[in-house]
């Protein structure tokens, strides 16, 4: 099997996801996984920040960051969790796009065959 540009892109994406979830970091692997999946984090102020990163990033305020830091997270931990949330969101969009493309391509082939 030859290595195509798409194969390299997918491999690079998998490596990125692996790194943000399982690489060295200040935030725990469990926290990073929750941020990646937007699965909820404690305390609520941290969960609120991650939720905004995923769904409403333009609405993040300094107060959101201050509240998340007051929860006991360091700036490094917050940075990692924000990156995990953003990569998780982009991963879901990327995978949805690939699925839609595969379905559209499959339908084109079916239409041509009939």
N, C-alpha and C positions, 0 to 999 in steps of 0.2 A: 504494500500500500504506500503510495507516495504522499509526501507531506504537502498539503495544499495550504494556501493562505488562510482559509477558513479553519483548518485543523490547528494552525499555529495560533490563531486568534482565540479559539476555544481553549487551547492548552494554556495560553497566557491568562485567560480569565479564570480558569480552574486554579492556577498558581496564585493569583491574586486572592481569591476566596480562601484558599488553604492558608495563606500567610496571615490574612487579617483574623481568621478564626483560630488558628493553631500556632502561630508564630509567637516569639517572645513578646511580652507586653506587660504593662502595668495593671491593666484590667484583667480580671480572671477570664478564663476561656468560657465559663458559663455566662458571665456578663456579656462578653462579646457575641456569643451565640444568640442570646436574647435580643441584643441590639440589632444584630444582623436580621433576625426574623421578625423584628418589631413585636416580640412576644411578651413585652411587659418587663419592667425593671423596678426594683424598689430603690429608693422611696419614690413616691408619686412625682416629685419635682424632677427627678432624673428621667422617669418614664415620659413625662410631659415634653421634655427637651427632645428625647429620641423620637417621640411621635411627631413632633414638628419637623425634625430633620427628614423624616420619611414622607410626610403628607403635606406640610406647609412650610417649607424651609424659608420662604421669604418673610414669614411672620416671626421668626426667631428674634428675640430681643435680648439685650444685655441682662435684663431681669431674669430671663429663663436660664441663662448661663450662671448667673450669681446664685440662683436658687439651687441649681444642680450642684454647684461647688459647695454650697452650704450643707449638702447631704453627706459630705465627707469624701467625695471623690477629688482626686488631685487633677490638675490641669492635664497631665499626661493621660490619665484614665479617661477623662471626658473626651479628649481628642480621639483616643482609640475607639471609644464607643460611638462617637459621631461618625467616624470613618466607617465603622462596621455597619451602622444603620444606613449610610449612604450607599455603600457597596451592596448591602442586602437589597435595598430598593432597586438599584440599577440591575442587579442580578435577576430579580423577578421580572423586570421589564425586558431585559435581554432574552430571557427564556421564553417569555410570552411572544416576543417578536419572532424568535426562531420557530416556535410552534406554529404561529400564523403563517409564516413563510413556507414551512413544510406542508401545511394543509393546503395552501393556495397552489403550490407546485404540484401536489398530488392531484388536486382537482383538475388542474390544467391537463395533466397526463391522461386522466380519466376521460375528460371531454374530447381530447384528440383521438383517443382509442375508439370512441363510439361513432 
